[in-house]
Amino acid sequence: MMLGRHYHQGAIKIRDIAYEESLPEKFLELILLELKNARIVESVRGAKGGYQLRRDPSEIHLSEIIRLIDGPLAPFGDADQLRTLIDRDLPHRALYQVFLDVRDAAARILENTTLADLIIEAGPKGRGSKLQRNQKKKETASILPMVAGGSQG
């Protein structure tokens, strides 16, 4: 997140990233190495060295990062494996279909969310990130029926 927030400001030292993100440096080094090998970040040597994103945060999707670090997007296995189970295991077909639907929904969200969407920008209106605005809409929507309808007990 910090690399995204400071995208146009040059390389950032690992210790600064670790401090701001409250992560152990050794753990962060492993993540940055994986991101570097995948060409998402690059390292810069020298006194002003550190790490920086290779692409604009709006071009880096969460699905790319999660697949790199954690593997499949959902805990239910990959889509092809689930489709095979749906075809072969008739007694459990409905359950596997639910798993596939959950996996597909998670994939859709992660493939359509970029690093830029997660960055809090203090713009003139102070609107926050797209994710925060969507969360606020959901909270408002769930509160309104209670306010309008009164207490139901």
C-alpha positions in Angstrom: 0.0 0.0 0.0 2.8 2.4 0.9 4.5 1.9 -2.5 1.2 2.8 -4.1 0.7 5.9 -2.0 4.2 7.1 -2.9 4.3 5.9 -6.5 5.6 9.1 -8.0 8.1 9.8 -5.1 10.8 7.3 -5.9 12.2 4.3 -4.1 11.4 3.7 -0.4 13.6 1.9 2.0 12.5 -1.5 3.4 12.7 -0.2 7.0 10.4 2.7 6.2 7.8 0.5 4.5 8.0 -2.0 7.4 7.6 0.8 10.0 4.6 2.5 8.2 2.9 -0.9 7.5 3.7 -2.4 10.9 5.4 -5.4 9.3 8.6 -7.2 10.3 11.4 -6.3 8.0 12.4 -9.9 7.3 8.8 -10.8 6.3 8.6 -7.8 4.1 11.9 -8.7 2.4 10.4 -12.0 1.3 7.2 -10.4 0.0 9.2 -7.7 -1.9 11.5 -10.4 -3.4 8.5 -12.3 -4.8 7.0 -9.0 -6.1 10.4 -8.2 -7.7 10.7 -11.6 -9.4 7.1 -11.1 -10.8 8.2 -7.6 -12.0 5.6 -5.8 -9.9 8.3 -3.9 -8.0 11.9 -3.0 -8.7 14.8 -2.3 -6.4 16.9 0.8 -6.7 20.5 0.7 -5.4 22.4 3.5 -3.7 21.8 6.1 -1.0 18.3 6.9 -2.2 17.7 3.2 -3.0 14.8 1.0 -1.9 11.8 -0.4 -3.7 9.2 1.2 -6.0 6.3 0.0 -8.2 7.2 -0.8 -11.8 3.7 0.1 -12.9 1.0 2.6 -12.0 -1.1 1.4 -9.0 -4.2 1.5 -11.3 -2.6 -1.2 -13.4 -1.9 -3.7 -10.6 -4.9 -5.9 -9.7 -5.3 -7.5 -6.3 -5.8 -10.9 -8.0 -2.3 -10.7 -9.5 -0.7 -10.0 -6.1 -2.8 -12.7 -4.2 -2.2 -15.4 -6.8 1.5 -14.6 -6.6 1.8 -14.7 -2.8 -1.0 -17.1 -1.8 -1.9 -19.1 -4.9 -5.5 -19.7 -5.9 -7.9 -16.8 -5.1 -10.4 -18.9 -3.1 -9.9 -21.6 -0.4 -12.0 -24.0 -2.4 -9.5 -25.0 -5.1 -9.3 -23.8 -8.7 -12.3 -23.4 -11.0 -11.4 -26.3 -13.2 -11.1 -28.7 -10.3 -14.5 -27.5 -8.9 -16.2 -28.0 -12.4 -14.8 -31.5 -12.5 -16.3 -32.3 -9.1 -19.6 -30.8 -10.1 -19.7 -33.2 -13.1 -18.5 -36.3 -11.3 -19.9 -36.1 -7.7 -23.6 -36.0 -8.2 -24.6 -36.2 -4.5 -22.5 -33.2 -3.7 -23.0 -31.2 -6.9 -25.0 -28.4 -5.3 -22.3 -27.9 -2.6 -19.5 -27.7 -5.2 -21.6 -25.3 -7.3 -21.8 -23.0 -4.3 -18.1 -23.2 -3.8 -17.6 -22.4 -7.5 -20.0 -19.4 -7.2 -18.1 -18.1 -4.2 -14.7 -18.6 -6.0 -16.0 -16.8 -9.1 -17.4 -13.9 -7.0 -14.1 -13.5 -5.1 -12.2 -13.6 -8.4 -14.4 -11.0 -10.0 -13.9 -8.6 -7.1 -10.2 -9.1 -6.9 -9.7 -8.9 -10.7 -11.6 -5.6 -10.8 -9.9 -4.0 -7.8 -6.6 -2.3 -8.2 -4.0 -1.1 -5.8 -5.1 2.4 -6.6 -8.6 1.6 -5.5 -7.3 0.8 -2.0 -5.3 4.0 -1.6 -6.8 6.7 0.6 -6.5 9.9 -1.3 -7.0 13.1 0.6 -8.6 14.9 -2.3 -10.5 18.2 -2.0 -13.7 16.4 -1.0 -11.8 13.8 1.2 -13.9 11.0 -0.3 -11.4 8.2 0.4 -10.9 5.1 -1.7 -13.5 3.4 -3.9 -13.6 0.5 -1.5 -14.3 2.8 1.5 -17.1 4.6 -0.4 -18.7 1.3 -1.4 -18.5 0.1 2.3 -20.1 3.3 3.4 -23.0 2.8 0.9 -23.6 -0.7 2.3 -23.6 0.5 5.9 -26.0 3.3 5.0 -28.3 0.9 3.1 -28.4 -1.6 6.0 -29.1 1.2 8.5 -31.9 3.0 6.6 -34.5 0.2 6.8 -34.1 0.1 10.6 -34.5 3.9 10.8 -37.5 4.0 8.4 -39.2 0.9 9.7 -38.6 1.4 13.4 -37.9 -1.3 15.9 -39.1 -4.8 15.0 -39.2 -7.1 17.9 
